[in-house]
Amino acid sequence: FVTAHRRHGRLELDWSLLLRPGQTVVIYMGLSLLEDIVAGLLARGKPPATPFTVVSHATRPCQQSVSGRLDRVAALVREQRLTSPALLVMGPQPRAAAGAMAAVCNVREEYVLA
């Protein structure tokens, strides 16, 4: 996992970690920086069709998720008006990770897929 934050006005992430193929990555505290994160990933060659899920209020009764492609996830989040706190989950099985969070806490998961 990584945490998303700005330092001196710049987004500071371990891009090499995020770009490794075949792994699932969880980004904490990244919802307000989602568009910058997506732009950075795409600019560094991450495939636009990379699976991506955003889990808002993870493990809480109001947990809600959107799942889709990397290049469309920011629009889905805006459409569904997801709010922080949120986890960003990218990789081969992001939806499964979100579902596991819901199951552990016995909450009803709501998905919006694109």
N, C-alpha and C positions, 0 to 999 in steps of 0.2 A: 504494500500500500504506500501511497504518498499523500502528503498534505499540499493543498494548493494555497499559495499566498503570493503577495507582491512584496518586493523589496526594492526600495528606491524607485517605485513606479513601474517596475518590470516584473512580469510573471516569472517566478523561479520554480521550475520543476526539473526533476531528473528525466529529461527527455529520452535519454538512452534506455532507461528502464521502461518508460511508457511505449517505446517503439519495438521492444522485443516481440518477435512473432510467437503466436501460440500460447500466450499466457493471459490470465485474467488479472486485471489491475483494478484496485479500488482507490479512488481519489476522495479524500476527506476534505470537507470545507471548500468544495469547489463550485457550488451552484452559482454564486455571483460572478465567477470567472469562466463559466461554461463556454461562452462564445470564444473567448481568448484561448482556452484550452483546445477546443475543436479546431480553431484556425491554426494553432501551433502544430497540432498533430498532422493535419492535412498538409501544411507547408513543409513538414519534414518527411512526407511520403507515406503516412499511414493510409491504408486504403479507405476510400469513402464508405464502402459497404461494411466496415468493421462493426460488429454488433456492440451496442451501447445501451445501457439502462441507467436511468436516474431514479433513485429511491428517496422519496421525500418522507421525513418523519419515520425513519426505519425503526422497526420493532415497536412502534406505538399503534394503538387502535386506529389511528387515522392514516396509517402508512398507505402511500400511493406511489405507483411507479409508471414510468413510460419507457418503452423499449423500441428501438429502431436502429437505423444506420447512423454511423458517426456523423455523416453530412446532413442528417435531418433531425438529430436529437434536440438541438437548441430550439428549433421551431416547435417541436412537440412539447417541450417544457413550457414555452410561452403560451401555447394554445391551452394547455391543461392547468396553467397557473400554479405550478408546483412551487413550494416555498421551502426555505431552509428550516431546519437543518436537512441536508441531503447528502447522500453518497452517490458518486459517479462510478459506475462499474463498466469496464470495457474489456472485451475479449471474447473467447469462444463461448462462454456460458454465462453471460451477464444476467439473463432473466432467471436462470436457476439459482444464482446467488441471492437475488432479490426474493425469490420464493422461499428460500431456506430461512431468510431473516423473518419472514412472516410466520412460517411454520414454528420456529423456535419460540416465538412469543405468542403463538396462538391468536394471531390477528388475521382479519380478512384482507387479502391483498387485492387491490384494484389495479389492473393493467390497461394501458392504452398502447396498442401496437401500431407500428407503421412500417 
